[in-house]
Amino acid sequence: MPLVDPVSVGVGGPHCIVTETDADRIQREKDRRRAEERIRIDREHHRRLHEVESLRRGGGHSTAEEDQLPAALPPKVRASAEPPRPTEPPVAAPSVVQDRTGSSPSSGERREVGRPIQSDPLRAFLALDPAEGFDILDLNSVSVSHLLQEPIDDPDLLARVAERTEALMERVKREVDDPLSAGALLREFALRWYRDSPEQASWERDTPDRWGGVFAESRVSGGRLHPWLNVRLRSLYQHAVRRGALGRRVRQGLTRGRPADTAVSRSATQQIQAEVAQAFLDDLANHARRPEAPLPLVKLSELAVRRQVATVTDALAALFSSSESGPFVVLHPNRYPDCEEVHIRPPMPSASGAALAFTLQTPKSGRKPTGRSGGPAALADGSEAPVAVEGIPDSASVDPAMIWESPAASTTAWRAVLDEARRERHRLDAPPREYRSRPSYGSLRELLLHDAEARKAFLAVRWRGRPAGLPLLVALLQKGQIAPEVATDHEYLEAELADLAEGDSPAPQTEGAWAFPGWTVTREGSHRDGLKYRATQTGGAGTG
């Protein structure tokens, strides 16, 4: 039935009838709902301000009167019914509301009304920077399990957590999976172990938790487990994405090759390398350094039993830029002047099972000086006694690193150095550049010409840089004949033979033949077909 608007009678006459259409009714309904929503928002805003002001003044919650106000009141009536609002601006109103974890913010911090509440662990995590001020130990100390229990409902805060977690995972991936970066990081850990562990009584109690799970999973037989750092961060990332905005979850499901997924994926080589690095790190964390005592690397040895020794040594060679046969130098005085040389000694080739053991040693811890009776020899002042070698009664105490500097290094001292290095599997330092003009070189060469056992020790010992022609000469005298494989080796060998022949015999030498006390060496073949050298003993030289 058409409706008559009384107001319109005076405008259009008594016969003007206005009919309300459906569009008018819909618009009126929208206006009513909009007014109710505005009233509800104003009531909620006033309730929060009143609660904040009550808490600031030490009062309690008193919202019963304002909750009883009718929601359908017009704005003017509603405004008159509300109690007067505080005079402070809403933005500047301080809040000391306790967070959802039960801890209240510090007295010096203020949180704006409507801003999401952040606990101290969450605030500390968001403060971590993947670029400047990045510390992998601080990140490894974050309790991800506590962050997973945070009741965060704000989508913006969850998005910040996801983005920060993803950036930190990418940085960790670059640090621990690249061999050069991982090796440098291991040296930093080893340096802390070398300098700090002897003086910290709580080292073996606190360090395993701080260093566990940096490179890979840390497992204790029958004990606790530390997952890899990126695996823990990925669980936090997935938690933030699942509870975040719907659009982010949809985009995350449609995106391929996400950084969070690639940060936990590894190749077989990277996985082995990470396990070896973490095993070495766990051994350092569980045992403090004891001066002059080698450190058995138990975790690394157990890993070698599971993964094979060759696989572990290949990973150590990549991490510390060494040869696969070892030893693997971790710290060197050239780079760290306040430290001794620290290296990892691989197990003996015949070792297996429980006898298979990697050892972390220093020159002092690796040296085992013994006297004639077989017991440890030491002087009254606590210094090391001279190294004694069976069968050599006049062996002198000579430091292998200083024997090239000694003006009176005898054959006896060289024999002691070679036998000790062969027995303890030490690597001798390279000789100086002008070693041929030093008296110690003449003593070494004289020893090798007349002592077959010394020649065996010389060939067995590893050097960081052997003399050029001397190994070829020793091999020739020990085997009786050699055929150099490298084209330039015959030049080094003939230079050594010429030096011996000219120094001991002033008579001119025959081409292709060299004679010196105890030996005669002849050359056979040609440069085209290959050169061969044959050594014949003439008396006075030791035999092999």
C-alpha positions as a printed Julia matrix, in Angstrom:
544×3 Matrix{Float64}:
   0.0     0.0     0.0
   1.48    3.41   -0.93
   2.69    5.55    1.91
   1.92    9.23    2.3
   4.65   11.47    3.6
   2.99   14.18    5.74
   5.82   16.56    5.15
   5.36   16.4     1.46
   1.73   17.62    1.68
   2.79   21.19    2.2
   5.25   21.04   -0.65
   3.45   19.31   -3.46
  -0.11   19.71   -2.37
  -2.52   17.37   -0.62
  -2.74   15.05   -3.59
   1.09   14.38   -3.82
   1.81   10.8    -2.67
   5.41    9.54   -2.22
   6.03    5.81   -2.46
   9.1     4.25   -0.67
  10.99    1.99   -3.03
  13.15   -1.08   -2.23
  16.31    0.94   -2.78
  15.22    3.41   -0.12
  14.58    0.61    2.36
  17.99   -0.97    1.64
  19.77    2.35    2.1
  17.95    2.97    5.36
  18.98   -0.45    6.63
  22.62    0.25    5.69
  22.53    3.54    7.56
  21.14    1.84   10.64
  23.79   -0.87   10.63
  26.52    1.67   10.05
  25.33    3.66   13.05
  25.27    0.56   15.23
  28.82   -0.37   14.14
  30.01    3.13   14.9
  28.47    2.91   18.38
  30.11   -0.47   18.99
  33.53    0.84   17.93
  33.19    3.91   20.15
  32.17    1.75   23.1
  35.13   -0.61   22.64
  37.52    2.31   22.27
  36.19    3.94   25.43
  36.42    0.64   27.33
  40.1     0.24   26.45
  40.93    3.81   27.43
  39.07    3.43   30.68
  40.88    0.18   31.45
  44.27    1.7    30.71
  43.56    4.72   32.87
  42.33    2.52   35.72
  45.44    0.36   35.61
  47.7     3.38   35.47
  46.06    4.83   38.57
  46.07    1.46   40.33
  42.34    0.86   40.1
  40.43   -2.17   38.85
  38.19   -2.88   35.91
  34.76   -1.2    36.01
  33.05   -1.68   32.72
  29.7    -2.98   33.95
  27.92    0.36   33.52
  29.18    1.01   30.03
  28.36   -2.59   28.95
  24.74   -1.99   29.99
  24.35    0.97   27.61
  21.98    0.14   24.75
  23.74   -0.4    21.44
  20.99    1.19   19.35
  21.15    4.64   20.89
  21.75    7.52   18.48
  25.26    9.0    18.51
  24.22   12.16   20.37
  22.37   10.24   23.09
  25.22    7.72   23.34
  27.8    10.47   23.72
  25.8    12.08   26.54
  25.4     8.75   28.33
  29.1     7.89   28.26
  31.3     9.01   31.17
  33.82   11.73   30.41
  36.95   10.45   28.66
  40.44   11.19   29.94
  42.02   14.39   28.75
  45.22   12.64   27.53
  45.36   11.84   23.82
  44.68    8.18   22.98
  48.01    7.65   21.23
  50.08    8.87   24.16
  48.19    6.8    26.73
  50.7     4.48   28.42
  49.99    0.82   28.91
  51.39   -1.53   31.53
  49.13   -4.43   30.7
  50.85   -7.71   31.35
  51.71   -9.75   28.28
  50.23  -13.15   27.61
  53.28  -14.99   28.9
  52.74  -13.53   32.37
  55.72  -11.13   32.28
  55.15   -7.39   32.45
  57.15   -4.94   30.33
  59.98   -3.05   31.93
  59.22    0.24   33.61
  61.15    2.2    30.98
  59.22    0.8    28.0
  55.82    2.02   26.83
  53.5     0.26   24.43
  50.88    2.12   22.44
  47.27    1.07   22.64
  46.44   -1.45   19.93
  50.1    -2.45   19.36
  50.67   -6.25   19.62
  52.28   -7.43   22.83
  55.83   -8.82   22.45
  57.5   -10.92   25.12
  61.18  -10.51   25.93
  62.29  -13.68   24.01
  60.32  -12.62   20.94
  61.67   -9.06   21.12
  65.23  -10.41   21.4
  64.69  -12.71   18.42
  63.35   -9.92   16.21
  66.37   -7.81   17.17
  68.76  -10.33   15.57
  70.2    -9.01   12.32
  71.3   -11.43    9.56
  73.82   -8.88    8.26
  75.3    -6.48   10.81
  76.02   -7.77   14.29
  75.26  -11.37   13.32
  76.47  -13.94   15.87
  75.67  -17.56   15.19
  76.15  -18.47   18.86
  73.54  -15.93   19.97
  71.15  -17.31   17.36
  71.89  -20.88   18.44
  71.06  -19.93   22.04
  67.51  -18.81   21.15
  64.9   -21.19   22.58
  62.73  -21.9    19.55
  60.44  -24.16   21.59
  59.46  -21.19   23.79
  58.8   -19.02   20.74
  56.52  -21.72   19.32
  54.37  -21.44   22.45
  53.91  -17.68   22.06
  50.15  -16.95   21.55
  50.67  -14.44   18.73
  47.48  -13.47   16.9
  48.57  -10.31   15.09
  49.09  -11.04   11.35
  51.64   -8.26   10.93
  53.76   -9.56   13.81
  53.6   -13.11   12.45
  54.72  -11.82    9.04
  57.71  -10.11   10.67
  58.67  -13.33   12.46
  58.46  -15.31    9.21
  60.55  -12.81    7.24
  63.22  -12.53    9.92
  63.41  -16.32   10.31
  63.79  -16.81    6.56
  66.61  -14.24    6.35
  68.46  -15.83    9.29
  68.19  -19.29    7.73
  69.78  -18.06    4.5
  72.7   -16.55    6.44
  73.25  -19.75    8.45
  73.18  -21.79    5.23
  75.95  -19.67    3.71
  78.1   -19.86    6.83
  78.03  -23.61    7.51
  77.73  -25.25    4.08
  80.55  -23.45    2.25
  83.84  -25.32    3.03
  85.93  -22.15    3.34
  83.41  -20.37    5.58
  82.86  -23.5     7.67
  86.61  -24.0     8.09
  87.08  -20.38    9.2
  84.21  -20.78   11.67
  85.75  -23.98   13.06
  89.06  -22.17   13.56
  87.27  -19.47   15.55
  85.68  -22.12   17.77
  89.04  -23.88   18.16
  90.66  -20.56   19.08
  88.09  -20.01   21.84
  88.69  -23.56   23.06
  92.45  -23.02   23.09
  92.33  -19.68   24.94
  89.28  -19.93   27.22
  88.7   -23.58   28.16
  91.71  -24.04   30.52
  90.53  -21.16   32.74
  86.77  -21.84   32.74
  85.67  -24.36   35.33
  82.18  -24.56   33.79
  83.4   -25.17   30.23
  82.34  -28.81   30.01
  78.96  -28.06   31.61
  77.84  -24.98   29.65
  79.55  -25.17   26.26
  77.86  -28.34   24.83
  74.45  -26.65   24.91
  75.76  -23.43   23.31
  77.69  -25.22   20.53
  75.28  -28.08   19.89
  73.5   -28.15   16.51
  75.43  -25.34   14.82
  76.55  -27.36   11.76
  74.39  -30.48   12.05
  72.5   -32.54   14.57
  74.31  -33.15   17.86
  73.46  -36.48   19.4
  74.49  -37.94   22.73
  74.25  -41.72   23.01
  71.31  -42.36   25.31
  70.99  -38.64   26.01
  69.59  -35.41   24.63
  69.47  -34.36   21.0
  70.2   -30.93   19.5
  68.6   -30.58   16.04
  70.37  -28.52   13.43
  69.88  -24.77   13.83
  68.11  -24.34   10.47
  65.74  -27.21   11.22
  64.67  -25.46   14.42
  64.28  -22.15   12.61
  62.2   -23.79    9.88
  59.71  -25.07   12.46
  59.32  -21.48   13.71
  58.92  -20.24   10.13
  56.19  -22.77    9.34
  54.42  -21.95   12.6
  54.37  -18.25   11.75
  53.13  -18.91    8.2
  50.33  -21.27    9.3
  48.99  -18.78   11.85
  49.48  -15.77    9.59
  47.25  -14.18    6.98
  45.42  -16.43    4.52
  46.94  -14.7     1.51
  50.46  -15.43    2.73
  49.62  -19.09    3.24
  48.2   -19.33   -0.27
  51.23  -17.62   -1.82
  53.55  -19.85    0.19
  51.84  -22.95   -1.13
  52.02  -21.79   -4.75
  55.67  -20.69   -4.68
  58.33  -23.17   -5.76
  61.87  -23.25   -4.45
  61.15  -21.27   -1.29
  64.25  -20.03    0.58
  63.05  -21.66    3.78
  63.03  -25.06    2.06
  66.36  -24.66    0.27
  67.99  -23.56    3.53
  67.47  -27.05    5.04
  68.25  -29.09    1.91
  71.8   -30.43    1.44
  73.73  -32.55   -0.96
  75.44  -35.73    0.21
  78.83  -34.0     0.3
  77.49  -31.05    2.3
  75.8   -33.4     4.78
  79.0   -35.37    5.41
  81.0   -32.17    5.78
  78.47  -30.76    8.27
  78.48  -33.96   10.33
  82.3   -33.96   10.49
  82.4   -30.29   11.52
  79.77  -30.78   14.23
  81.5   -33.9    15.59
  84.76  -31.97   15.91
  82.88  -29.07   17.54
  81.19  -31.4    20.03
  84.55  -32.86   21.04
  85.91  -29.37   21.73
  82.8   -28.43   23.71
  82.84  -31.55   25.9
  86.53  -31.44   26.85
  88.6   -28.49   28.05
  92.18  -28.15   26.83
  94.83  -29.64   29.05
  98.33  -28.38   28.24
 100.78  -31.01   26.96
  98.03  -33.65   26.74
  96.48  -34.8    23.44
  92.7   -34.69   23.08
  91.04  -37.86   21.74
  88.27  -36.82   19.34
  85.69  -39.39   20.39
  82.73  -38.01   18.41
  84.81  -37.72   15.25
  86.15  -41.26   15.7
  82.63  -42.66   16.14
  81.55  -40.85   12.99
  84.52  -42.36   11.12
  83.38  -45.85   12.18
  79.93  -45.18   10.69
  81.01  -43.21    7.62
  84.46  -44.74    6.92
  87.78  -43.08    7.6
  88.37  -42.02    3.98
  85.08  -40.09    3.92
  85.9   -38.25    7.14
  89.45  -37.41    6.06
  88.18  -36.04    2.74
  85.81  -33.74    4.62
  88.58  -32.61    6.99
  90.85  -31.89    4.03
  88.14  -29.68    2.47
  87.46  -27.85    5.75
  91.09  -27.15    6.64
  92.61  -26.98    3.13
  94.97  -29.9     3.75
  95.9   -33.11    2.0
  93.67  -36.16    2.46
  96.38  -38.04    4.35
  96.71  -35.42    7.1
  97.62  -34.18    9.57
  95.02  -31.41    9.37
  96.3   -28.09   10.73
  93.6   -26.23   12.7
  95.65  -23.44   14.31
  99.14  -22.29   13.32
 101.48  -19.75   14.96
 101.86  -17.92   11.66
  98.24  -16.82   11.91
  97.78  -16.92   15.69
 101.13  -15.96   17.31
  99.9   -16.68   20.85
  98.98  -20.28   20.01
 100.92  -23.42   19.35
 100.28  -25.44   16.24
  97.12  -27.47   16.75
  96.42  -30.26   14.28
  94.2   -33.31   13.91
  96.13  -36.53   13.52
  94.24  -39.26   11.6
  94.25  -42.87   12.84
  96.74  -45.49   11.75
  95.82  -47.23    8.47
  95.48  -50.59   10.24
  93.26  -49.26   13.05
  89.61  -50.33   13.19
  86.74  -50.49   15.66
  87.56  -49.19   19.12
  91.21  -48.69   18.17
  90.27  -46.21   15.45
  90.85  -42.75   16.92
  91.39  -39.22   15.66
  93.52  -37.09   18.0
  93.91  -33.34   18.44
  97.54  -32.58   19.25
 100.06  -29.82   19.73
 103.83  -30.23   19.35
 104.2   -30.55   23.12
 101.3   -32.95   23.56
 102.42  -35.1    20.63
 106.02  -35.45   21.82
 106.63  -38.31   24.21
 110.17  -37.99   25.56
 111.44  -41.14   27.26
 114.72  -42.04   28.85
 116.65  -45.27   28.66
 114.46  -46.89   31.26
 111.34  -46.18   29.2
 109.82  -43.76   31.71
 109.15  -40.07   31.15
 112.26  -37.95   31.36
 112.15  -34.46   32.79
 114.64  -32.06   34.25
 114.54  -30.67   37.74
 113.12  -27.34   36.57
 110.19  -29.05   34.84
 111.54  -28.69   31.29
 111.69  -31.56   28.85
 114.66  -33.87   28.91
 116.69  -34.58   25.75
 115.08  -36.95   23.28
 116.86  -40.3    23.57
 116.89  -42.81   20.71
 117.75  -46.45   21.26
 121.1   -47.38   19.79
 122.32  -43.77   19.74
 123.99  -43.06   23.07
 124.99  -39.48   22.29
 121.67  -38.13   21.05
 121.25  -34.46   21.79
 118.18  -32.4    22.58
 117.39  -30.57   19.34
 114.1   -28.89   18.52
 112.97  -30.02   15.03
 111.84  -26.48   14.25
 115.29  -25.05   15.13
 117.6   -27.74   13.79
 118.2   -25.79   10.58
 119.38  -22.83   12.68
 121.78  -24.91   14.74
 125.41  -24.35   13.63
 126.46  -27.73   15.09
 123.57  -30.07   14.21
 125.2   -33.49   14.16
 124.16  -36.67   12.41
 123.04  -37.98   15.8
 120.65  -35.06   16.26
 119.22  -35.58   12.76
 118.72  -39.27   13.48
 116.81  -38.43   16.67
 114.62  -35.91   14.85
 113.8   -38.3    11.99
 113.04  -41.23   14.29
 110.81  -39.15   16.53
 108.9   -37.67   13.58
 108.46  -41.14   12.09
 107.28  -42.62   15.39
 104.89  -39.79   16.31
 103.8   -39.11   12.72
 104.76  -35.44   12.93
 105.22  -33.27    9.88
 108.59  -31.52    9.7
 108.83  -27.88    8.72
 110.22  -26.9     5.33
 113.92  -25.98    5.26
 114.93  -22.34    4.75
 115.63  -21.02    1.27
 119.41  -21.16    1.6
 119.48  -24.55    3.35
 122.22  -25.99    1.09
 124.79  -23.56    2.49
 124.03  -24.4     6.13
 126.09  -26.89    8.19
 122.95  -28.8     9.23
 122.3   -29.79    5.6
 125.74  -31.37    5.3
 125.13  -33.38    8.47
 121.76  -34.6     7.17
 123.2   -35.66    3.82
 126.13  -37.44    5.47
 123.71  -39.35    7.69
 121.61  -40.44    4.72
 124.66  -41.63    2.79
 125.86  -44.0     5.52
 122.75  -45.04    7.51
 120.11  -47.22    5.87
 117.67  -46.87    8.79
 117.93  -43.1     8.58
 117.11  -43.31    4.86
 113.97  -45.33    5.69
 112.92  -42.75    8.27
 113.61  -39.88    5.86
 111.38  -41.43    3.18
 108.61  -42.16    5.7
 108.55  -38.72    7.32
 106.22  -36.07    5.89
 107.54  -32.59    5.22
 105.83  -29.32    4.57
 108.39  -28.78    1.86
 111.18  -31.3     1.33
 114.61  -30.38   -0.03
 114.47  -30.56   -3.81
 117.06  -33.18   -4.82
 117.69  -34.99   -1.55
 114.56  -37.24   -1.63
 115.53  -38.43   -5.14
 119.06  -39.21   -3.97
 117.81  -41.09   -0.91
 115.36  -43.11   -3.0
 118.15  -44.0    -5.44
 120.5   -45.16   -2.68
 117.76  -47.11   -0.91
 116.31  -48.88   -3.96
 119.47  -49.16   -6.06
 117.89  -47.66   -9.18
 115.17  -45.17  -10.09
 113.62  -43.75  -13.25
 112.32  -40.21  -12.59
 108.8   -39.72  -13.9
 108.88  -35.93  -13.96
 111.05  -34.36  -16.65
 112.75  -31.94  -14.27
 113.52  -34.51  -11.55
 116.68  -35.71  -13.28
 118.05  -32.15  -13.14
 117.57  -31.95   -9.37
 119.12  -35.41   -8.92
 122.16  -34.7   -11.11
 122.74  -31.38   -9.34
 122.81  -33.23   -6.02
 125.16  -35.9    -7.42
 127.49  -33.28   -8.91
 127.65  -31.44   -5.62
 128.61  -34.64   -3.83
 131.19  -35.69   -6.42
 132.86  -32.3    -6.74
 132.98  -31.77   -3.01
 134.61  -35.11   -2.23
 136.86  -35.65   -5.28
 138.82  -32.88   -7.02
 139.4   -35.11  -10.09
 137.2   -34.4   -13.14
 134.08  -36.56  -13.35
 133.04  -38.73  -16.28
 129.88  -37.7   -18.12
 126.93  -39.73  -16.82
 128.89  -41.18  -13.87
 129.43  -39.85  -10.34
 131.66  -41.24   -7.65
 131.68  -40.23   -4.0
 132.64  -42.04   -0.79
 130.8   -45.34   -0.56
 128.79  -45.03   -3.81
 129.04  -44.94   -7.57
 126.05  -43.72   -9.62
 125.69  -44.15  -13.4
 123.11  -42.79  -15.81
 121.48  -44.98  -18.45
 119.08  -44.33  -21.34
 118.37  -41.04  -23.06
 116.09  -38.04  -22.76
 113.92  -39.39  -25.54
 113.49  -42.91  -24.18
 113.76  -41.96  -20.52
 116.63  -41.68  -18.09
 117.5   -44.27  -15.49
 119.98  -44.05  -12.66
 121.75  -46.97  -10.98
 123.6   -46.79   -7.65
 126.33  -49.25   -6.68
 127.73  -49.5    -3.19
 131.53  -49.47   -3.04
 131.89  -49.91    0.72
 131.49  -47.82    3.81
 127.84  -47.07    3.27
 124.87  -48.56    5.01
 122.69  -51.02    3.13
 118.94  -51.23    3.0
